[in-house]
Amino acid sequence: MLDALSESLAQQRQLVADASHELRTPLATLRTNIEVLTRADELAADDKSMLIQDTVAQIAESSRRRRPADRSPPPVRRR
């Protein structure tokens, strides 16, 4: 019984570590993109547009992972 409990605890720790990594990587990318966008005056218009599109796509992908499958994503309006 102790072996089963130890194995279960090890599996739980691995799951938490994996989930943490899966969340941290996209969040780090989004944070970097947003930080670059705060210095948008230094970016060419094409680069800024591409970065905004990439950031919106990342947010949409993250939202799709967290919402029930039967809901459609909210519309994204471009200015």
N, CA, C and O atoms as a GROMACS GRO file, in nm:
protein
  316
    1MET      N    1   0.082  -0.119   0.000
    1MET     CA    2   0.000   0.000   0.000
    1MET      C    3   0.087   0.125   0.000
    1MET      O    4   0.054   0.224  -0.066
    2LEU      N    5   0.195   0.122   0.074
    2LEU     CA    6   0.285   0.236   0.078
    2LEU      C    7   0.349   0.261  -0.059
    2LEU      O    8   0.370   0.376  -0.099
    3ASP      N    9   0.379   0.153  -0.129
    3ASP     CA   10   0.436   0.168  -0.264
    3ASP      C   11   0.336   0.235  -0.358
    3ASP      O   12   0.374   0.320  -0.438
    4ALA      N   13   0.210   0.196  -0.348
    4ALA     CA   14   0.106   0.256  -0.433
    4ALA      C   15   0.089   0.404  -0.402
    4ALA      O   16   0.070   0.485  -0.492
    5LEU      N   17   0.095   0.438  -0.274
    5LEU     CA   18   0.083   0.578  -0.233
    5LEU      C   19   0.202   0.660  -0.283
    5LEU      O   20   0.184   0.772  -0.331
    6SER      N   21   0.320   0.604  -0.273
    6SER     CA   22   0.440   0.673  -0.323
    6SER      C   23   0.433   0.694  -0.474
    6SER      O   24   0.468   0.800  -0.525
    7GLU      N   25   0.387   0.591  -0.544
    7GLU     CA   26   0.373   0.601  -0.690
    7GLU      C   27   0.269   0.706  -0.728
    7GLU      O   28   0.290   0.784  -0.822
    8SER      N   29   0.159   0.709  -0.656
    8SER     CA   30   0.054   0.807  -0.682
    8SER      C   31   0.106   0.949  -0.659
    8SER      O   32   0.078   1.040  -0.737
    9LEU      N   33   0.181   0.968  -0.552
    9LEU     CA   34   0.239   1.100  -0.522
    9LEU      C   35   0.338   1.141  -0.630
    9LEU      O   36   0.341   1.257  -0.671
   10ALA      N   37   0.419   1.048  -0.677
   10ALA     CA   38   0.515   1.078  -0.783
   10ALA      C   39   0.443   1.117  -0.912
   10ALA      O   40   0.485   1.210  -0.981
   11GLN      N   41   0.335   1.047  -0.944
   11GLN     CA   42   0.257   1.080  -1.063
   11GLN      C   43   0.192   1.218  -1.050
   11GLN      O   44   0.186   1.293  -1.147
   12GLN      N   45   0.144   1.249  -0.932
   12GLN     CA   46   0.082   1.380  -0.909
   12GLN      C   47   0.185   1.490  -0.926
   12GLN      O   48   0.157   1.593  -0.988
   13ARG      N   49   0.303   1.471  -0.871
   13ARG     CA   50   0.409   1.572  -0.885
   13ARG      C   51   0.448   1.592  -1.031
   13ARG      O   52   0.470   1.705  -1.076
   14GLN      N   53   0.455   1.482  -1.106
   14GLN     CA   54   0.488   1.492  -1.248
   14GLN      C   55   0.380   1.567  -1.324
   14GLN      O   56   0.411   1.649  -1.411
   15LEU      N   57   0.254   1.540  -1.293
   15LEU     CA   58   0.143   1.609  -1.357
   15LEU      C   59   0.149   1.759  -1.330
   15LEU      O   60   0.130   1.839  -1.421
   16VAL      N   61   0.174   1.796  -1.206
   16VAL     CA   62   0.184   1.938  -1.171
   16VAL      C   63   0.301   2.003  -1.244
   16VAL      O   64   0.288   2.115  -1.294
   17ALA      N   65   0.414   1.936  -1.250
   17ALA     CA   66   0.531   1.990  -1.321
   17ALA      C   67   0.501   2.007  -1.470
   17ALA      O   68   0.535   2.110  -1.529
   18ASP      N   69   0.436   1.908  -1.531
   18ASP     CA   70   0.402   1.916  -1.673
   18ASP      C   71   0.303   2.029  -1.699
   18ASP      O   72   0.320   2.106  -1.794
   19ALA      N   73   0.200   2.039  -1.616
   19ALA     CA   74   0.099   2.144  -1.634
   19ALA      C   75   0.162   2.282  -1.616
   19ALA      O   76   0.130   2.375  -1.689
   20SER      N   77   0.249   2.294  -1.519
   20SER     CA   78   0.316   2.421  -1.495
   20SER      C   79   0.398   2.464  -1.616
   20SER      O   80   0.395   2.580  -1.656
   21HIS      N   81   0.469   2.370  -1.674
   21HIS     CA   82   0.549   2.400  -1.794
   21HIS      C   83   0.458   2.440  -1.910
   21HIS      O   84   0.487   2.536  -1.982
   22GLU      N   85   0.350   2.366  -1.930
   22GLU     CA   86   0.258   2.395  -2.040
   22GLU      C   87   0.195   2.533  -2.027
   22GLU      O   88   0.168   2.597  -2.129
   23LEU      N   89   0.172   2.579  -1.906
   23LEU     CA   90   0.116   2.713  -1.886
   23LEU      C   91   0.223   2.820  -1.895
   23LEU      O   92   0.200   2.927  -1.953
   24ARG      N   93   0.339   2.794  -1.840
   24ARG     CA   94   0.445   2.894  -1.832
   24ARG      C   95   0.497   2.933  -1.971
   24ARG      O   96   0.521   3.051  -1.996
   25THR      N   97   0.514   2.838  -2.060
   25THR     CA   98   0.570   2.867  -2.192
   25THR      C   99   0.484   2.964  -2.273
   25THR      O  100   0.537   3.064  -2.321
   26PRO      N  101   0.354   2.938  -2.291
   26PRO     CA  102   0.272   3.035  -2.366
   26PRO      C  103   0.262   3.170  -2.296
   26PRO      O  104   0.260   3.274  -2.361
   27LEU      N  105   0.256   3.168  -2.164
   27LEU     CA  106   0.247   3.295  -2.091
   27LEU      C  107   0.375   3.377  -2.107
   27LEU      O  108   0.369   3.499  -2.119
   28ALA      N  109   0.489   3.311  -2.108
   28ALA     CA  110   0.615   3.382  -2.127
   28ALA      C  111   0.621   3.444  -2.267
   28ALA      O  112   0.667   3.556  -2.283
   29THR      N  113   0.574   3.370  -2.366
   29THR     CA  114   0.572   3.422  -2.503
   29THR      C  115   0.479   3.542  -2.514
   29THR      O  116   0.514   3.644  -2.574
   30LEU      N  117   0.360   3.531  -2.455
   30LEU     CA  118   0.266   3.644  -2.457
   30LEU      C  119   0.325   3.765  -2.386
   30LEU      O  120   0.314   3.878  -2.434
   31ARG      N  121   0.387   3.742  -2.274
   31ARG     CA  122   0.447   3.853  -2.198
   31ARG      C  123   0.554   3.923  -2.281
   31ARG      O  124   0.559   4.046  -2.285
   32THR      N  125   0.638   3.846  -2.348
   32THR     CA  126   0.742   3.905  -2.432
   32THR      C  127   0.681   3.986  -2.545
   32THR      O  128   0.725   4.099  -2.571
   33ASN      N  129   0.581   3.931  -2.612
   33ASN     CA  130   0.516   4.004  -2.721
   33ASN      C  131   0.454   4.134  -2.672
   33ASN      O  132   0.466   4.238  -2.738
   34ILE      N  133   0.389   4.129  -2.558
   34ILE     CA  134   0.326   4.250  -2.504
   34ILE      C  135   0.432   4.353  -2.464
   34ILE      O  136   0.413   4.473  -2.486
   35GLU      N  137   0.542   4.308  -2.407
   35GLU     CA  138   0.650   4.401  -2.372
   35GLU      C  139   0.707   4.468  -2.497
   35GLU      O  140   0.736   4.588  -2.495
   36VAL      N  141   0.722   4.391  -2.604
   36VAL     CA  142   0.772   4.449  -2.729
   36VAL      C  143   0.670   4.549  -2.784
   36VAL      O  144   0.708   4.655  -2.835
   37LEU      N  145   0.542   4.516  -2.774
   37LEU     CA  146   0.438   4.608  -2.823
   37LEU      C  147   0.435   4.738  -2.744
   37LEU      O  148   0.394   4.841  -2.798
   38THR      N  149   0.476   4.736  -2.618
   38THR     CA  150   0.478   4.861  -2.541
   38THR      C  151   0.584   4.956  -2.596
   38THR      O  152   0.578   5.077  -2.572
   39ARG      N  153   0.679   4.903  -2.670
   39ARG     CA  154   0.779   4.987  -2.736
   39ARG      C  155   0.748   4.998  -2.886
   39ARG      O  156   0.838   5.002  -2.969
   40ALA      N  157   0.620   5.001  -2.917
   40ALA     CA  158   0.574   4.995  -3.056
   40ALA      C  159   0.629   5.107  -3.143
   40ALA      O  160   0.639   5.091  -3.265
   41ASP      N  161   0.664   5.220  -3.083
   41ASP     CA  162   0.718   5.330  -3.163
   41ASP      C  163   0.847   5.291  -3.232
   41ASP      O  164   0.883   5.349  -3.335
   42GLU      N  165   0.917   5.193  -3.176
   42GLU     CA  166   1.044   5.149  -3.232
   42GLU      C  167   1.027   5.042  -3.341
   42GLU      O  168   1.124   5.003  -3.406
   43LEU      N  169   0.905   4.995  -3.362
   43LEU     CA  170   0.879   4.888  -3.458
   43LEU      C  171   0.828   4.942  -3.591
   43LEU      O  172   0.757   5.042  -3.596
   44ALA      N  173   0.866   4.874  -3.698
   44ALA     CA  174   0.809   4.904  -3.829
   44ALA      C  175   0.662   4.862  -3.827
   44ALA      O  176   0.625   4.771  -3.753
   45ALA      N  177   0.580   4.926  -3.908
   45ALA     CA  178   0.436   4.899  -3.911
   45ALA      C  179   0.407   4.751  -3.940
   45ALA      O  180   0.319   4.692  -3.877
   46ASP      N  181   0.480   4.692  -4.035
   46ASP     CA  182   0.458   4.551  -4.069
   46ASP      C  183   0.492   4.460  -3.952
   46ASP      O  184   0.420   4.364  -3.924
   47ASP      N  185   0.602   4.490  -3.883
   47ASP     CA  186   0.642   4.410  -3.767
   47ASP      C  187   0.541   4.422  -3.654
   47ASP      O  188   0.507   4.323  -3.589
   48LYS      N  189   0.492   4.543  -3.633
   48LYS     CA  190   0.393   4.565  -3.528
   48LYS      C  191   0.265   4.488  -3.560
   48LYS      O  192   0.209   4.423  -3.472
   49SER      N  193   0.219   4.495  -3.683
   49SER     CA  194   0.098   4.425  -3.724
   49SER      C  195   0.113   4.274  -3.706
   49SER      O  196   0.023   4.207  -3.656
   50MET      N  197   0.227   4.221  -3.748
   50MET     CA  198   0.253   4.078  -3.736
   50MET      C  199   0.255   4.036  -3.588
   50MET      O  200   0.202   3.930  -3.553
   51LEU      N  201   0.315   4.116  -3.504
   51LEU     CA  202   0.324   4.085  -3.362
   51LEU      C  203   0.185   4.089  -3.296
   51LEU      O  204   0.154   4.005  -3.212
   52ILE      N  205   0.104   4.186  -3.335
   52ILE     CA  206  -0.033   4.194  -3.282
   52ILE      C  207  -0.113   4.071  -3.325
   52ILE      O  208  -0.183   4.011  -3.244
   53GLN      N  209  -0.102   4.034  -3.452
   53GLN     CA  210  -0.175   3.916  -3.501
   53GLN      C  211  -0.130   3.790  -3.428
   53GLN      O  212  -0.213   3.706  -3.392
   54ASP      N  213   0.000   3.777  -3.405
   54ASP     CA  214   0.053   3.660  -3.334
   54ASP      C  215   0.002   3.656  -3.190
   54ASP      O  216  -0.035   3.550  -3.140
   55THR      N  217   0.000   3.772  -3.125
   55THR     CA  218  -0.046   3.779  -2.987
   55THR      C  219  -0.194   3.744  -2.978
   55THR      O  220  -0.234   3.668  -2.889
   56VAL      N  221  -0.275   3.797  -3.068
   56VAL     CA  222  -0.418   3.766  -3.069
   56VAL      C  223  -0.439   3.616  -3.095
   56VAL      O  224  -0.525   3.554  -3.032
   57ALA      N  225  -0.363   3.559  -3.185
   57ALA     CA  226  -0.374   3.415  -3.214
   57ALA      C  227  -0.338   3.332  -3.091
   57ALA      O  228  -0.403   3.231  -3.063
   58GLN      N  229  -0.235   3.373  -3.019
   58GLN     CA  230  -0.195   3.300  -2.898
   58GLN      C  231  -0.304   3.307  -2.792
   58GLN      O  232  -0.333   3.208  -2.725
   59ILE      N  233  -0.363   3.425  -2.776
   59ILE     CA  234  -0.470   3.441  -2.677
   59ILE      C  235  -0.590   3.355  -2.717
   59ILE      O  236  -0.651   3.290  -2.632
   60ALA      N  237  -0.624   3.356  -2.845
   60ALA     CA  238  -0.737   3.276  -2.893
   60ALA      C  239  -0.711   3.127  -2.871
   60ALA      O  240  -0.801   3.054  -2.827
   61GLU      N  241  -0.591   3.082  -2.900
   61GLU     CA  242  -0.556   2.941  -2.880
   61GLU      C  243  -0.564   2.904  -2.732
   61GLU      O  244  -0.614   2.798  -2.697
   62SER      N  245  -0.515   2.990  -2.649
   62SER     CA  246  -0.521   2.966  -2.504
   62SER      C  247  -0.666   2.959  -2.457
   62SER      O  248  -0.701   2.876  -2.373
   63SER      N  249  -0.750   3.046  -2.511
   63SER     CA  250  -0.892   3.046  -2.474
   63SER      C  251  -0.962   2.919  -2.521
   63SER      O  252  -1.046   2.864  -2.450
   64ARG      N  253  -0.927   2.873  -2.641
   64ARG     CA  254  -0.988   2.750  -2.693
   64ARG      C  255  -0.957   2.631  -2.604
   64ARG      O  256  -1.040   2.542  -2.587
   65ARG      N  257  -0.839   2.628  -2.547
   65ARG     CA  258  -0.800   2.517  -2.460
   65ARG      C  259  -0.879   2.516  -2.330
   65ARG      O  260  -0.894   2.411  -2.267
   66ARG      N  261  -0.928   2.632  -2.289
   66ARG     CA  262  -0.990   2.644  -2.158
   66ARG      C  263  -1.143   2.649  -2.162
   66ARG      O  264  -1.206   2.645  -2.056
   67ARG      N  265  -1.203   2.657  -2.280
   67ARG     CA  266  -1.349   2.670  -2.286
   67ARG      C  267  -1.411   2.536  -2.324
   67ARG      O  268  -1.345   2.451  -2.384
   68PRO      N  269  -1.536   2.517  -2.289
   68PRO     CA  270  -1.605   2.394  -2.332
   68PRO      C  271  -1.608   2.386  -2.485
   68PRO      O  272  -1.614   2.489  -2.553
   69ALA      N  273  -1.604   2.266  -2.538
   69ALA     CA  274  -1.595   2.246  -2.683
   69ALA      C  275  -1.717   2.296  -2.758
   69ALA      O  276  -1.706   2.325  -2.878
   70ASP      N  277  -1.832   2.308  -2.694
   70ASP     CA  278  -1.952   2.347  -2.766
   70ASP      C  279  -1.971   2.498  -2.778
   70ASP      O  280  -2.068   2.542  -2.840
   71ARG      N  281  -1.882   2.577  -2.724
   71ARG     CA  282  -1.895   2.723  -2.733
   71ARG      C  283  -1.805   2.777  -2.844
   71ARG      O  284  -1.692   2.731  -2.861
   72SER      N  285  -1.856   2.872  -2.918
   72SER     CA  286  -1.774   2.933  -3.023
   72SER      C  287  -1.693   3.047  -2.961
   72SER      O  288  -1.738   3.109  -2.864
   73PRO      N  289  -1.575   3.075  -3.016
   73PRO     CA  290  -1.492   3.182  -2.960
   73PRO      C  291  -1.555   3.318  -2.984
   73PRO      O  292  -1.629   3.336  -3.081
   74PRO      N  293  -1.528   3.413  -2.897
   74PRO     CA  294  -1.582   3.548  -2.917
   74PRO      C  295  -1.518   3.611  -3.041
   74PRO      O  296  -1.404   3.580  -3.074
   75PRO      N  297  -1.591   3.699  -3.109
   75PRO     CA  298  -1.534   3.764  -3.228
   75PRO      C  299  -1.421   3.859  -3.189
   75PRO      O  300  -1.423   3.920  -3.082
   76VAL      N  301  -1.324   3.869  -3.277
   76VAL     CA  302  -1.212   3.961  -3.256
   76VAL      C  303  -1.227   4.073  -3.357
   76VAL      O  304  -1.231   4.049  -3.477
   77ARG      N  305  -1.235   4.195  -3.309
   77ARG     CA  306  -1.249   4.310  -3.398
   77ARG      C  307  -1.114   4.374  -3.421
   77ARG      O  308  -1.038   4.398  -3.327
   78ARG      N  309  -1.085   4.402  -3.545
   78ARG     CA  310  -0.960   4.470  -3.580
   78ARG      C  311  -0.989   4.616  -3.601
   78ARG      O  312  -1.094   4.653  -3.653
   79ARG      N  313  -0.898   4.700  -3.561
   79ARG     CA  314  -0.914   4.844  -3.580
   79ARG      C  315  -0.843   4.889  -3.703
   79ARG      O  316  -0.844   5.008  -3.736
   0.00000   0.00000   0.00000
